[in-house]
Structure formats: C-alpha cells, structure tokens
Amino acid sequence: MTIKILAIGDLANNFVILRKYVKHSQIHIINFPWDTASKLTDSKDVEFFDSLKIKDQIEKINEIKDDYDLIIVNTWAGARLAYLTGLDYIIYFVGSALRVPPFIKNPRLEYLKNPLPSFNLFERKFYKKVFDNAVFCVANADDLYKLLKKYRSENISQIGIPVDTEMFNDMVTPLKREKTKFTFVSPQRIGLAKGIDIIWKAIELTKSDFEVLQVKWFLGQRTDEERDINQKLVENIPDKVKLIPIFKREEIPQVYSFADAVIGQMKNGLGAAVEREAVFCKKPVLQYADPKIKFQVGNNQVSSPFLPHSNTPKILAELIDHIVESEEFRMDLMKKEFEFTKQIADPVEIASKWEKLFEQYMNNRKNREKISDKQIKFRQNSFFLINRLYLKKFKSKFINN
C-alpha cells in the first residue's frame, strides 16, 4: 500500500530530500510564499499557496486534504494550518522551533540578553493545543529530543536530517571562478543567530593569508537587540571577507567544490544543512560542535567530530590558520566529518525510519477518533477571534522563522 503524504511548510528541503528516497510513500509538498521559502527550497515539483492569508490557505487545504492519508509539517505555521483544518499531522522539529515555542511565555535564546516577545495567554493556549494534537512529534537531534520530552511524553521520536547524496558528492564540477588564494565559503545568512559575530572577530585575529566568500544574505530579526547587533555586523565586515550574491540551490554543490574549506554556524552547537552537504562534497568544514550534544551512531551516543568544540573567536582563529596552513590537518578533519555525517545523515536509512513512522500511524489510525466538522469550525472561529483581538506586529516573524 502506498501512503500518501502532504508536507506543509518545507523551509530547508528536508521534505524535498525525503520525497526522493522514500519507497512506499508519495509526498506532495505545498509551501508558504515566504521570501525565505523561495530562496531556501528547491522549487521543482513544489506547490506554493497563492496567498499568505490563513483563510485562503484553509480553503486550499480543504480542497485537497481528502487526497492524503497524513500531513507532515516542520513550521508552526504548517502545524497551525493542519490543526485548523482538522487533519492528522506529524510535527518535525528542527532549528529553533522548539527552543522558542509559541506556547511558552517570554521564550529566550541564549545568545540574546532579553527574551523574545511572547504571545498573550489565549494565543499561547492555542499553540499548545496545536502541539498537543499532533499525532507524532519528531526531533532531528538529541538536544531537541530532550526538549521534546520536556513538553510531551507520548508519540515522540528522533529522526535525523538526510543529505541528498545524489546532489552533494565529490564528483561535482567546481564553479568556474578565479581563485588567487586559499578560499573559504560561508554560505549561511549574516546575523547573530548564525554566529557571524564570532566569525568576524576570529577572522580579525588570524595570521594566515586567505579570503572568505560570504553570501550577501541577511537574517531577519525578532527584537530590537538582535536588529542592532546584526546592523553592526553589516557595518564591520572584515577585510578578508568578500560578499557574493545569493546563488541558486542547484549551484550550491559547485560552490562547495570550488571552495578549499567551508565555514558553517558558530552559535547553536548542532550544525545544519550547510555543514552536512559540504562534507559530502569532501570539503573540510569549521562548525561549532557542542560536545554535550550527542548523536545516535549505531547503538552509541557520540559527540560530533566537527571543530571547534568551543565557539570562542580565539580558538576559531587558530583553527582557521591551521586549516589554511596544513593540508594534512584539513584532510584528516574532512575524513572524520565525512564518516560521521555519512552515519547520521544517510538518506536511505532516514527515509526508512520515516516510513516506519508512517506505517505505525496507518496501523493505529482506526483507533483515532475523527474530529467533527463542528469541532473544526470551533477551532477556526476561536483562532480568528484571538487574531482580531490580539494582533501583534511581531507575529509573522515569530511563527514563520
């Protein structure tokens, strides 16, 4: 039996990649017409909502929902929409979505002094219902899974993020571009959340000769504090950094193959698609890897071999110089990173884990009580009433990121 899945809100190609490797499921992706979604995701065979209006999105889902057995989402906006249309859905948590959930008051990010703006009591209760009504919740790494267990005890799982190994590998033809010195590529957006403040300070402390090609793409900000810091980063770009235009997704493997090394995130200690994909192109990557965060490799919980293990500018500067000056060091680091990433991001294995979860849902579906049209209408009316009474300017940024 083929399980038909509707994936809503794919911000970083997680569902695009999963769709390519599942064997017993069909996944159709519908995305929000956000600026970030159009830049971050592969748009081939991906449908986009025609409108940002939630009522229009509800109408669209109602038109197509009977064609699918299950919904998967990885944004709060996607989860909200699935809840409002009365569908069974799985929430896949990546990034900061569970670190600053909308159902808690004054959520905090550790790199900001002040808490993020929080929703009012009614809105927080609404999003807690969105969270509680998911048939499963899945986290992509150990630290997020621990957070997930804090908020929920049943129907939770941990499944990693796959790499599209057909797209990212060491057989890719490098980008045609002149190179006069050792070249790092820094593809993540410029902003505090990615650790660009640490990278800028580290580059100023280095002694070796190199250049960094930094994508000219800026993070949004959720608070005045974050906005002011990000603005200072833009105004104080180191001399060794050269801004380059945003490249298309299909060009990313060529960019990695062109680079001598890649600089990834220096803030969350976990890593993201940038680091995993670059490693599969056989490039050494510098990315802060918090040794307290563990990954499941076989039957063992292990720390990441990515470096540095401390995100201080001095240590990063020393590593940058070492990468530039020692071919033996950077090749040894790349091999360790590649073997590790191959074990935690294998697309065939991860797709198999997802399909087991889909099958588990299908086997238990007959025991689930179907929500009535009256209950669905009550959910929608309650949400729109809350929206009218307590609309906040920050809301779209908070939920969409």
Sine and cosine of phi, psi and omega as CSV:
sin_phi,cos_phi,sin_psi,cos_psi,sin_omega,cos_omega
0.00,0.00,0.74,-0.68,0.05,-1.00
-1.00,0.00,0.80,-0.60,0.02,-1.00
-1.00,-0.04,0.80,-0.60,-0.04,-1.00
-0.99,-0.15,0.86,-0.51,-0.12,-0.99
-0.90,-0.43,0.69,-0.72,0.17,-0.99
-0.95,-0.30,0.85,-0.53,0.01,-1.00
-0.97,-0.26,0.82,-0.57,-0.06,-1.00
-0.92,-0.40,0.80,-0.60,0.16,-0.99
0.98,0.19,0.86,0.50,-0.02,-1.00
-1.00,-0.03,0.98,-0.21,-0.09,-1.00
-1.00,0.09,-0.42,0.91,-0.11,-0.99
-0.66,-0.75,0.58,0.82,0.11,-0.99
0.92,0.40,0.27,0.96,0.03,-1.00
-0.88,0.47,-0.69,0.72,-0.01,-1.00
-0.98,0.18,-0.50,0.87,0.09,-1.00
-0.86,0.51,-0.70,0.72,-0.01,-1.00
-0.94,0.33,-0.70,0.71,-0.01,-1.00
-0.85,0.53,-0.67,0.74,0.00,-1.00
-0.85,0.53,-0.56,0.83,-0.05,-1.00
-0.95,0.32,-0.45,0.90,-0.17,-0.99
-0.93,-0.36,-0.16,0.99,0.06,-1.00
-0.94,0.35,0.50,-0.87,-0.05,-1.00
-0.93,-0.36,-0.45,0.89,-0.10,-0.99
-0.86,-0.51,0.27,0.96,-0.02,-1.00
-0.71,-0.70,0.42,-0.91,0.14,-0.99
-0.88,-0.47,0.82,-0.58,-0.06,-1.00
-0.90,-0.44,0.84,-0.54,0.12,-0.99
-0.95,-0.32,0.73,-0.68,-0.08,-1.00
-0.94,-0.33,0.76,-0.65,0.14,-0.99
-0.83,-0.56,0.79,-0.61,-0.14,-0.99
-0.89,-0.46,0.37,-0.93,0.08,-1.00
-0.99,0.17,0.57,-0.82,-0.03,-1.00
-0.99,0.17,0.73,0.68,0.07,-1.00
-0.98,0.20,0.44,-0.90,0.05,-1.00
-0.88,0.48,-0.68,0.74,-0.01,-1.00
-0.90,0.43,-0.61,0.80,-0.02,-1.00
-0.90,0.43,-0.65,0.76,-0.03,-1.00
-0.94,0.34,-0.45,0.89,0.00,-1.00
-1.00,0.02,-0.57,0.83,-0.11,-0.99
-1.00,0.08,-0.43,0.90,-0.19,-0.98
-0.95,-0.32,0.44,-0.90,0.12,-0.99
-0.97,0.24,0.88,-0.48,-0.13,-0.99
-1.00,0.03,-0.03,1.00,0.01,-1.00
-0.93,0.37,0.79,-0.61,0.01,-1.00
0.85,0.53,0.53,0.85,0.09,-1.00
-0.88,-0.47,0.80,-0.60,0.03,-1.00
-1.00,0.03,0.56,-0.83,0.06,-1.00
-0.88,-0.47,0.62,-0.78,0.14,-0.99
-0.87,0.49,0.55,-0.84,0.01,-1.00
-0.98,0.20,-0.25,0.97,-0.12,-0.99
-0.57,-0.82,0.43,-0.90,0.13,-0.99
-1.00,0.03,-0.10,0.99,0.01,-1.00
-0.96,0.29,0.78,-0.63,-0.08,-1.00
-0.89,0.45,-0.61,0.80,0.03,-1.00
-0.87,0.49,-0.65,0.76,0.03,-1.00
-0.92,0.40,-0.61,0.80,0.02,-1.00
-0.92,0.39,-0.63,0.78,0.06,-1.00
-0.87,0.49,-0.70,0.71,0.02,-1.00
-0.86,0.50,-0.67,0.74,0.00,-1.00
-0.90,0.44,-0.72,0.69,0.00,-1.00
-0.90,0.44,-0.63,0.77,0.03,-1.00
-0.88,0.48,-0.52,0.86,0.01,-1.00
-0.93,0.36,-0.52,0.86,-0.16,-0.99
-0.90,-0.44,-0.14,0.99,-0.19,-0.98
-0.90,0.43,-0.47,0.88,-0.02,-1.00
-0.94,0.33,-0.18,0.98,0.00,-1.00
-1.00,0.09,-0.08,1.00,-0.13,-0.99
-0.79,-0.61,0.48,-0.88,0.01,-1.00
-1.00,0.03,-0.44,0.90,-0.16,-0.99
-0.34,-0.94,0.45,-0.89,0.03,-1.00
-0.90,-0.43,0.66,-0.75,0.19,-0.98
-0.85,-0.52,0.63,-0.78,-0.03,-1.00
-0.69,-0.72,0.42,-0.91,0.15,-0.99
-0.67,-0.74,0.44,0.90,0.18,-0.98
-0.68,-0.73,0.39,-0.92,0.05,-1.00
-0.92,0.40,-0.51,0.86,0.05,-1.00
-0.90,0.43,-0.64,0.77,0.05,-1.00
-0.92,0.39,-0.67,0.74,0.01,-1.00
-0.90,0.43,-0.66,0.75,0.03,-1.00
-0.85,0.52,-0.70,0.72,-0.03,-1.00
-0.92,0.39,-0.66,0.75,0.04,-1.00
-0.89,0.46,-0.66,0.75,0.02,-1.00
-0.90,0.43,-0.68,0.73,-0.05,-1.00
-0.94,0.35,-0.35,0.94,0.02,-1.00
-0.98,-0.20,0.10,1.00,0.12,-0.99
0.96,0.27,0.43,0.91,-0.06,-1.00
-1.00,-0.06,0.39,-0.92,0.19,-0.98
-0.99,0.17,0.75,-0.66,-0.10,-0.99
-0.59,-0.81,0.48,-0.88,0.12,-0.99
-0.95,-0.32,0.75,-0.66,0.09,-1.00
-0.99,-0.16,0.80,-0.60,0.04,-1.00
-0.96,-0.28,0.92,-0.38,-0.09,-1.00
-1.00,-0.06,0.84,-0.55,0.11,-0.99
-0.71,-0.70,0.25,-0.97,0.09,-1.00
0.87,0.49,-0.70,-0.71,-0.11,-0.99
-0.98,-0.18,0.10,1.00,-0.10,-1.00
-0.85,0.53,-0.56,0.83,0.01,-1.00
-0.99,-0.17,-0.27,0.96,0.05,-1.00
-0.96,0.29,-0.53,0.85,0.05,-1.00
-0.77,-0.64,0.92,0.39,-0.05,-1.00
-0.93,0.36,0.51,-0.86,-0.05,-1.00
-0.96,0.27,-0.07,1.00,-0.02,-1.00
-0.99,-0.12,0.12,0.99,0.08,-1.00
-0.91,-0.42,0.43,-0.90,-0.02,-1.00
-1.00,0.09,0.69,-0.73,0.04,-1.00
0.78,0.63,0.86,0.51,0.02,-1.00
-0.89,0.45,0.54,-0.84,-0.10,-0.99
-0.83,-0.56,0.61,-0.79,0.22,-0.98
-0.96,-0.28,0.72,-0.70,-0.17,-0.99
-0.90,0.43,-0.35,0.94,-0.03,-1.00
-1.00,-0.02,0.05,1.00,0.07,-1.00
-0.91,-0.41,0.62,-0.79,0.01,-1.00
-0.95,0.32,-0.60,0.80,-0.08,-1.00
-0.97,-0.25,0.49,-0.87,0.04,-1.00
-0.93,0.36,0.35,-0.94,0.10,-0.99
-0.96,0.29,0.39,-0.92,0.10,-0.99
-0.86,0.50,0.61,-0.79,-0.01,-1.00
-0.91,-0.41,0.39,-0.92,0.07,-1.00
-0.95,0.30,0.29,-0.96,0.06,-1.00
-0.97,0.25,0.10,-1.00,-0.11,-0.99
-0.83,0.55,-0.68,0.73,-0.04,-1.00
-0.92,0.38,-0.65,0.76,0.01,-1.00
-0.92,0.39,-0.66,0.75,0.01,-1.00
-0.89,0.46,-0.65,0.76,0.04,-1.00
-0.90,0.44,-0.62,0.79,0.03,-1.00
-0.87,0.49,-0.76,0.66,-0.05,-1.00
-0.95,0.33,-0.42,0.91,0.11,-0.99
-0.92,0.39,-0.60,0.80,0.07,-1.00
-0.91,0.41,-0.63,0.78,0.07,-1.00
-0.86,0.52,-0.69,0.72,0.00,-1.00
-0.92,0.38,-0.74,0.67,-0.08,-1.00
-0.92,0.39,-0.47,0.88,-0.08,-1.00
-1.00,0.08,-0.07,1.00,0.08,-1.00
-0.91,0.42,0.67,-0.74,0.00,-1.00
-0.95,0.31,-0.49,0.87,0.13,-0.99
-0.58,-0.82,0.44,-0.90,0.19,-0.98
-0.80,-0.60,0.75,-0.67,-0.07,-1.00
-0.84,-0.55,0.72,-0.69,0.09,-1.00
-0.94,-0.34,0.48,-0.88,-0.09,-1.00
-1.00,-0.05,-0.17,0.99,-0.01,-1.00
-0.43,-0.90,0.20,-0.98,-0.14,-0.99
-0.87,0.49,-0.67,0.74,-0.06,-1.00
-0.92,0.40,-0.62,0.78,0.05,-1.00
-0.95,0.32,-0.55,0.84,0.02,-1.00
-0.91,0.41,-0.60,0.80,0.07,-1.00
-0.90,0.45,-0.64,0.77,0.08,-1.00
-0.91,0.43,-0.65,0.76,0.00,-1.00
-0.87,0.50,-0.68,0.73,0.02,-1.00
-0.91,0.42,-0.44,0.90,0.04,-1.00
-0.92,0.40,-0.58,0.81,-0.07,-1.00
-0.99,-0.16,-0.24,0.97,-0.13,-0.99
-0.40,-0.92,0.63,-0.78,-0.07,-1.00
-0.93,-0.36,-0.29,0.96,-0.07,-1.00
-0.87,-0.50,0.45,-0.89,0.08,-1.00
0.80,0.60,0.80,0.60,0.07,-1.00
-0.81,-0.59,0.44,-0.90,-0.05,-1.00
-0.43,-0.90,0.24,-0.97,0.06,-1.00
-0.81,-0.58,0.87,-0.50,0.03,-1.00
-0.69,-0.72,0.76,-0.65,-0.04,-1.00
-0.95,0.31,0.03,-1.00,-0.01,-1.00
-0.98,-0.20,0.80,-0.60,-0.04,-1.00
-0.98,0.18,0.37,-0.93,0.15,-0.99
-0.95,-0.32,0.68,-0.74,0.07,-1.00
-0.97,0.22,1.00,-0.05,-0.09,-1.00
-0.96,0.28,-0.24,0.97,0.12,-0.99
-0.96,0.29,-0.50,0.86,-0.03,-1.00
-1.00,-0.03,-0.64,0.77,-0.07,-1.00
-0.94,-0.34,0.95,-0.32,0.01,-1.00
-0.32,-0.95,0.12,-0.99,-0.09,-1.00
-1.00,0.08,0.20,0.98,0.06,-1.00
-0.99,-0.14,0.02,1.00,-0.05,-1.00
-0.95,0.31,0.66,-0.75,0.07,-1.00
-0.96,0.29,0.79,-0.62,-0.04,-1.00
-0.90,0.43,0.42,-0.91,0.09,-1.00
-0.88,0.48,0.66,-0.75,0.03,-1.00
-0.99,0.13,0.97,-0.26,-0.04,-1.00
-0.37,-0.93,0.60,-0.80,0.00,-1.00
-0.93,0.36,0.66,-0.75,0.04,-1.00
-0.74,-0.67,0.86,-0.51,-0.06,-1.00
-0.95,-0.32,-0.22,0.98,0.00,-1.00
-0.45,-0.89,0.09,-1.00,0.03,-1.00
-0.82,0.57,0.75,-0.66,-0.15,-0.99
-0.81,-0.58,0.85,-0.53,0.19,-0.98
-1.00,-0.06,0.52,-0.86,0.21,-0.98
-0.91,-0.40,0.74,-0.68,0.06,-1.00
-0.87,-0.50,0.99,-0.11,-0.15,-0.99
-1.00,0.05,-0.23,0.97,-0.07,-1.00
-0.97,0.26,0.29,-0.96,-0.03,-1.00
-0.94,0.34,0.47,-0.88,0.00,-1.00
-0.98,0.19,0.87,-0.49,0.01,-1.00
0.15,-0.99,0.29,-0.96,-0.05,-1.00
-0.87,0.50,-0.62,0.78,-0.08,-1.00
-0.89,0.45,-0.40,0.92,0.00,-1.00
-1.00,-0.08,-0.06,1.00,-0.01,-1.00
0.99,0.14,0.39,0.92,0.00,-1.00
-0.90,0.44,-0.49,0.87,0.07,-1.00
-0.87,0.49,-0.64,0.76,0.02,-1.00
-0.93,0.36,-0.67,0.74,-0.02,-1.00
-0.90,0.44,-0.70,0.71,0.00,-1.00
-0.86,0.51,-0.73,0.68,-0.02,-1.00
-0.90,0.45,-0.65,0.76,-0.01,-1.00
-0.90,0.44,-0.68,0.73,-0.01,-1.00
-0.87,0.49,-0.62,0.79,0.02,-1.00
-0.91,0.40,-0.37,0.93,-0.02,-1.00
-1.00,-0.03,-0.15,0.99,-0.07,-1.00
-0.96,0.27,0.35,-0.94,-0.02,-1.00
-0.88,-0.47,-0.30,0.95,-0.06,-1.00
-0.99,0.13,0.19,-0.98,-0.05,-1.00
-0.98,-0.19,0.88,-0.47,-0.02,-1.00
-0.30,-0.95,0.12,-0.99,0.17,-0.99
-0.72,-0.70,0.44,-0.90,0.03,-1.00
-0.89,-0.46,0.84,-0.54,0.11,-0.99
-1.00,-0.03,0.95,-0.31,-0.06,-1.00
-0.97,-0.26,0.81,-0.59,0.03,-1.00
-0.90,0.44,0.75,-0.67,-0.02,-1.00
-0.99,0.12,0.99,0.14,-0.09,-1.00
-0.49,-0.87,0.81,-0.59,-0.20,-0.98
-0.92,-0.40,0.66,-0.75,0.06,-1.00
-0.94,0.35,0.52,-0.85,0.19,-0.98
-0.96,0.27,0.14,-0.99,0.02,-1.00
-0.72,-0.70,0.60,-0.80,-0.08,-1.00
-0.98,-0.21,-0.21,0.98,0.02,-1.00
-0.66,-0.75,0.29,-0.96,0.06,-1.00
-0.88,0.47,-0.60,0.80,0.01,-1.00
-0.87,0.50,-0.74,0.67,0.00,-1.00
-0.91,0.42,-0.64,0.77,0.01,-1.00
-0.88,0.47,-0.71,0.71,-0.04,-1.00
-0.91,0.41,-0.66,0.75,0.00,-1.00
-0.92,0.40,-0.69,0.73,0.02,-1.00
-0.88,0.47,-0.61,0.80,0.03,-1.00
-0.90,0.44,-0.64,0.77,0.04,-1.00
-0.91,0.42,-0.57,0.82,0.05,-1.00
-0.89,0.45,-0.67,0.74,0.01,-1.00
-0.91,0.42,-0.57,0.82,-0.04,-1.00
-0.99,0.15,-0.18,0.98,-0.09,-1.00
-0.77,-0.64,0.79,0.62,0.02,-1.00
-0.97,0.26,0.79,-0.62,-0.01,-1.00
-0.88,0.48,0.42,-0.91,-0.02,-1.00
-0.88,0.47,-0.50,0.86,-0.03,-1.00
-0.98,0.20,-0.07,1.00,-0.02,-1.00
-0.98,-0.18,0.77,-0.64,0.05,-1.00
-0.87,-0.49,0.83,-0.56,0.00,-1.00
-0.98,0.21,0.69,-0.73,0.04,-1.00
-0.82,-0.57,0.43,-0.90,-0.01,-1.00
-0.91,0.42,0.35,-0.94,0.10,-0.99
-0.90,0.45,0.73,-0.69,0.03,-1.00
-0.97,-0.24,0.37,-0.93,0.00,-1.00
-0.94,0.35,0.41,-0.91,-0.04,-1.00
-0.85,0.52,-0.64,0.76,-0.04,-1.00
-0.92,0.38,-0.24,0.97,0.03,-1.00
-1.00,0.00,-0.24,0.97,-0.11,-0.99
-0.85,0.53,-0.71,0.70,0.02,-1.00
-0.86,0.52,-0.58,0.81,0.02,-1.00
-0.92,0.38,-0.60,0.80,0.02,-1.00
-0.91,0.41,-0.70,0.71,0.04,-1.00
-0.88,0.48,-0.66,0.75,-0.02,-1.00
-0.92,0.39,-0.50,0.86,0.06,-1.00
-0.94,0.34,-0.59,0.81,-0.09,-1.00
-0.94,0.35,0.42,-0.91,0.15,-0.99
-1.00,0.07,-0.47,0.88,0.04,-1.00
-0.31,-0.95,0.23,-0.97,-0.06,-1.00
-0.81,-0.59,0.67,-0.75,0.10,-0.99
-0.97,-0.25,0.86,-0.52,-0.02,-1.00
-0.97,-0.24,-0.43,-0.90,-0.07,-1.00
-0.95,0.31,0.52,-0.85,0.00,-1.00
-0.80,-0.60,0.38,0.92,-0.10,-1.00
-0.86,-0.50,-0.81,0.58,-0.21,-0.98
-1.00,0.08,-0.18,0.98,0.06,-1.00
0.97,0.22,0.05,1.00,-0.10,-0.99
-0.94,-0.34,-0.65,0.76,-0.07,-1.00
1.00,-0.06,0.18,-0.98,-0.05,-1.00
-0.50,-0.87,-0.28,-0.96,-0.08,-1.00
-0.87,0.50,-0.62,0.78,-0.02,-1.00
-0.78,0.63,-0.77,0.63,-0.09,-1.00
-0.94,0.35,-0.69,0.72,-0.03,-1.00
-0.91,0.42,-0.69,0.72,-0.04,-1.00
-0.93,0.37,-0.64,0.77,0.01,-1.00
-0.90,0.44,-0.62,0.78,0.01,-1.00
-0.90,0.44,-0.61,0.79,0.03,-1.00
-0.93,0.37,-0.31,0.95,0.15,-0.99
-1.00,0.05,0.16,0.99,0.05,-1.00
0.89,0.47,0.71,0.70,0.07,-1.00
-0.89,-0.45,0.70,-0.71,0.07,-1.00
-0.92,0.40,0.63,-0.78,-0.07,-1.00
-0.81,-0.59,0.71,-0.70,0.18,-0.98
-0.98,-0.18,0.87,-0.49,-0.02,-1.00
-0.47,-0.88,0.78,-0.63,0.02,-1.00
-0.88,0.48,0.86,-0.52,0.01,-1.00
-0.88,-0.48,0.96,-0.27,0.01,-1.00
-0.92,0.40,0.89,-0.45,-0.05,-1.00
-0.90,0.44,-0.27,0.96,0.02,-1.00
-0.97,0.23,-0.37,0.93,0.02,-1.00
-0.99,0.14,0.81,-0.58,-0.07,-1.00
-0.95,-0.31,0.44,-0.90,0.03,-1.00
-0.79,-0.61,0.59,-0.81,-0.01,-1.00
-0.99,0.15,0.92,-0.40,0.07,-1.00
-0.84,-0.55,0.96,-0.28,-0.10,-0.99
0.91,0.41,-0.81,-0.58,0.03,-1.00
-0.99,-0.14,0.15,0.99,-0.11,-0.99
-0.90,-0.43,0.48,-0.88,0.15,-0.99
-0.98,-0.17,0.88,-0.47,-0.09,-1.00
-0.80,-0.59,0.37,-0.93,0.10,-0.99
-1.00,0.04,0.38,-0.93,0.00,-1.00
-0.96,0.28,0.62,-0.78,0.06,-1.00
-1.00,0.10,-0.05,1.00,0.04,-1.00
-0.87,0.49,0.47,-0.88,0.01,-1.00
-0.83,-0.56,0.49,-0.87,0.08,1.00
-1.00,0.10,0.27,-0.96,0.10,-0.99
-1.00,-0.05,-0.01,1.00,0.10,-0.99
-0.71,-0.70,0.71,-0.71,-0.05,-1.00
-0.99,-0.15,0.75,0.66,0.12,-0.99
-1.00,-0.06,0.61,-0.79,-0.03,-1.00
-0.84,0.55,-0.61,0.79,-0.03,-1.00
-0.89,0.46,-0.72,0.69,0.00,-1.00
-0.92,0.40,-0.65,0.76,0.04,-1.00
-0.90,0.44,-0.64,0.76,0.02,-1.00
-0.87,0.49,-0.68,0.73,0.02,-1.00
-0.89,0.45,-0.62,0.78,0.02,-1.00
-0.93,0.37,-0.65,0.76,0.05,-1.00
-0.85,0.52,-0.74,0.67,0.02,-1.00
-0.87,0.49,-0.65,0.76,-0.01,-1.00
-0.91,0.41,-0.65,0.76,0.04,-1.00
-0.88,0.48,-0.71,0.71,-0.03,-1.00
-0.91,0.41,-0.65,0.76,-0.18,-0.98
-1.00,-0.02,-0.33,0.95,-0.09,-1.00
-0.82,-0.57,0.96,-0.29,0.06,-1.00
-0.91,0.42,-0.62,0.79,0.00,-1.00
-0.88,0.48,-0.69,0.73,0.00,-1.00
-0.90,0.44,-0.74,0.67,-0.08,-1.00
-0.94,0.35,-0.53,0.85,0.04,-1.00
-0.96,0.30,-0.60,0.80,0.05,-1.00
-0.91,0.41,-0.66,0.75,0.03,-1.00
-0.89,0.45,-0.70,0.71,-0.01,-1.00
-0.87,0.50,-0.68,0.73,-0.02,-1.00
-0.89,0.46,-0.67,0.74,0.03,-1.00
-0.91,0.42,-0.68,0.73,0.01,-1.00
-0.91,0.42,-0.65,0.76,-0.02,-1.00
-0.91,0.42,-0.73,0.68,-0.02,-1.00
-0.89,0.46,-0.63,0.77,0.03,-1.00
-0.91,0.41,-0.76,0.65,-0.05,-1.00
-0.90,0.44,-0.59,0.81,0.02,-1.00
-0.87,0.49,-0.53,0.85,-0.03,-1.00
-0.99,0.14,-0.51,0.86,-0.06,-1.00
-0.99,-0.14,-0.21,0.98,-0.11,-0.99
-0.78,-0.62,0.37,0.93,0.01,-1.00
-0.90,0.43,0.87,-0.50,-0.12,-0.99
-0.92,0.38,-0.54,0.84,-0.01,-1.00
-0.93,0.36,-0.70,0.71,0.00,-1.00
-0.91,0.41,-0.66,0.75,-0.02,-1.00
-0.93,0.36,-0.64,0.76,0.06,-1.00
-0.87,0.49,-0.61,0.79,0.03,-1.00
-0.90,0.44,-0.64,0.77,0.03,-1.00
-0.90,0.44,-0.66,0.75,0.02,-1.00
-0.90,0.44,-0.67,0.74,-0.05,-1.00
-0.93,0.38,-0.52,0.85,0.10,-1.00
-0.91,0.42,-0.61,0.80,0.04,-1.00
-0.93,0.38,-0.66,0.75,0.05,-1.00
-0.87,0.49,-0.68,0.73,0.00,-1.00
-0.91,0.41,-0.61,0.79,0.04,-1.00
-0.88,0.47,-0.67,0.74,0.05,-1.00
-0.88,0.47,-0.73,0.68,-0.05,-1.00
-0.88,0.48,-0.62,0.79,0.01,-1.00
-0.92,0.39,-0.49,0.87,-0.03,-1.00
-0.99,-0.13,-0.04,1.00,-0.13,-0.99
-0.89,0.46,-0.60,0.80,-0.05,-1.00
-0.91,0.42,-0.34,0.94,0.00,-1.00
-1.00,0.03,-0.13,0.99,-0.02,-1.00
-1.00,0.07,0.71,-0.71,0.02,-1.00
-0.98,0.22,0.80,-0.60,-0.01,-1.00
-0.96,0.29,0.71,-0.70,0.00,-1.00
-0.97,0.24,0.63,-0.78,-0.05,-1.00
-0.99,0.10,0.33,-0.95,0.06,-1.00
-0.87,0.49,-0.56,0.83,0.02,-1.00
-0.90,0.43,-0.65,0.76,0.02,-1.00
-0.92,0.38,-0.64,0.77,0.03,-1.00
-0.88,0.47,-0.71,0.71,0.01,-1.00
-0.89,0.46,-0.63,0.78,0.02,-1.00
-0.89,0.45,-0.68,0.74,0.04,-1.00
-0.85,0.53,-0.73,0.68,-0.06,-1.00
-0.92,0.40,-0.72,0.69,0.00,-1.00
-0.89,0.47,-0.64,0.77,0.03,-1.00
-0.89,0.45,-0.70,0.71,-0.02,-1.00
-0.89,0.46,-0.73,0.68,-0.05,-1.00
-0.94,0.35,-0.48,0.87,0.10,-1.00
-0.92,0.40,-0.71,0.70,0.05,-1.00
-0.86,0.50,-0.68,0.74,0.00,-1.00
-0.87,0.49,-0.70,0.71,-0.03,-1.00
-0.92,0.38,-0.60,0.80,-0.08,-1.00
-0.99,0.15,-0.49,0.87,-0.17,-0.98
-0.73,-0.68,0.63,0.78,0.01,-1.00
-0.90,0.44,0.72,-0.70,-0.01,-1.00
-0.80,-0.60,0.57,-0.82,-0.08,-1.00
-0.91,0.42,-0.54,0.84,-0.09,-1.00
-0.98,0.18,-0.13,0.99,-0.23,-0.97
-0.84,0.54,-0.75,0.66,-0.09,-1.00
-0.89,0.46,-0.61,0.79,0.03,-1.00
-0.92,0.39,-0.68,0.73,-0.09,-1.00
-0.91,0.41,-0.67,0.74,-0.08,-1.00
-0.99,0.13,-0.53,0.85,-0.14,-0.99
-1.00,0.08,-0.11,0.99,-0.04,-1.00
-0.93,-0.36,0.00,0.00,0.00,0.00
